[in-house]
Amino acid sequence: MSTGRPCARCQQLTDRPVRVREIHSATGPGYNLWACPGCAPHYPPGPDALVDVRWKEYLDHVALCRRCLGNGDHCPRAVARHAAWKAARVATREGSR
């Protein structure tokens, strides 16, 4: 008998599970969604991953932009990236309700 986890896509037990999603709960502990290595690529990044990507885009831009590094006044691109990060955070919160 295998001690692995069932794949959320193919339902087969796998000894090499890949966490493809963290499911949040407003009323208690959340849980993880697992997939086998073959099925894992079929899952798109979850909303938390989008928040992380948007924050990294913002920080990468601000770290290299001469205008943003100057007097603390952010350029339009930095303002847009920051707004995209905030929108992703709001969408993540609304999706978990």
Buried (B, 14 or more C-beta within 10 A) or exposed (E): EEEBBBBBBEEEBBEEBBEBBEEBEEEEEEEEBBBBEBBBEEBEEBBBBBBBBBBEBBBEBBEEBEEBEEEEEBBEBBEBBBEBBBEBBEEBEEEEE
